[in-house]
Amino acid sequence: MTLLEMSAQYADSAALIRARIRELRAEERLQEDPAAARGLHRRIDDLTPLLRECRELAVLTARYYDRSYHKHERYTL
């Protein structure tokens, strides 16, 4: 698997996570039970860092060999 293929997979994963977060937010707004709403909010909080990482890795893997790209500090060795 090439880095460009990995980039596409990360972008696809980010899109799925983003869609799920939107669904959970809509469900949270409609929730009448406070405990259930808190559970949904916790799930959103768990998914948010995954979304950020997928987005960052999609960019990193797409531009890894681009000399002008300054790599993200979190993912350098």
Helices and strands as residue ranges (DSSP letters): H 3-30, H 34-62, G 73-75
